[in-house]
């Protein structure tokens, strides 16, 4: 994995950027990303949201099942 070096990475730290990227690529869980950064899950959700990374990702099957459950 390559991580471009920019001002955000330098200011926030490589560990944070790596955790965000790994979570965004669905290689680690939200809890693991938070643990790597040393923040709570709710703080990690805020960090991801500020960076435009979706925390909840529904696929067709999941969405279809949830709609059926409410149907």
C-alpha positions as CSV (number, residue, x, y, z in Angstrom):
1,X,0.0,0.0,0.0
2,X,1.2,3.4,-0.8
3,X,0.2,6.5,1.2
4,X,0.9,9.8,-0.3
5,X,2.6,12.3,2.0
6,X,0.8,15.6,2.3
7,X,0.2,18.2,5.0
8,X,-2.8,16.3,6.5
9,X,-0.6,13.2,7.1
10,X,2.2,15.3,8.6
11,X,-0.2,17.1,10.9
12,X,-2.3,14.1,12.0
13,X,0.3,11.3,11.8
14,X,1.0,8.3,9.7
15,X,-0.7,6.0,12.0
16,X,-4.0,7.8,11.7
17,X,-3.8,8.0,8.0
18,X,-2.9,4.3,7.7
19,X,-5.9,3.4,10.0
20,X,-8.3,5.5,7.9
21,X,-7.0,4.0,4.6
22,X,-7.1,0.4,5.9
23,X,-10.7,0.9,7.2
24,X,-11.8,2.6,3.9
25,X,-10.4,-0.4,2.0
26,X,-12.3,-2.7,4.4
27,X,-9.1,-4.4,5.5
28,X,-9.7,-3.6,9.2
29,X,-12.8,-3.1,11.3
30,X,-13.9,0.2,12.9
31,X,-12.9,-1.1,16.3
32,X,-9.4,-2.1,15.1
33,X,-8.9,1.3,13.4
34,X,-9.9,3.1,16.6
35,X,-7.5,0.9,18.6
36,X,-4.6,1.6,16.2
37,X,-5.2,5.3,16.6
38,X,-5.8,5.2,20.3
39,X,-9.2,6.7,20.3
40,X,-12.7,5.5,21.1
41,X,-15.0,4.1,18.4
42,X,-17.2,7.2,18.5
43,X,-14.1,9.4,18.1
44,X,-13.0,7.3,15.1
45,X,-16.5,7.6,13.6
46,X,-16.0,11.4,13.8
47,X,-12.6,11.3,12.3
48,X,-13.8,9.1,9.4
49,X,-16.8,11.4,8.9
50,X,-14.6,14.5,8.8
51,X,-12.5,12.8,6.1
52,X,-15.6,11.8,4.0
53,X,-15.2,8.0,4.7
54,X,-18.5,6.2,5.1
55,X,-18.8,4.2,8.3
56,X,-21.9,2.2,7.3
57,X,-21.8,0.5,4.0
58,X,-24.8,-1.5,2.8
59,X,-24.7,-3.8,-0.1
60,X,-27.7,-5.0,-2.1
61,X,-28.1,-8.2,-0.1
62,X,-27.9,-6.4,3.3
63,X,-30.3,-3.7,2.1
64,X,-32.7,-6.3,0.7
65,X,-32.7,-8.2,4.0
66,X,-33.3,-5.1,6.1
67,X,-36.2,-4.0,3.9
68,X,-37.7,-7.5,4.2
69,X,-37.3,-7.4,7.9
70,X,-39.3,-4.1,8.1
71,X,-41.8,-5.2,5.4
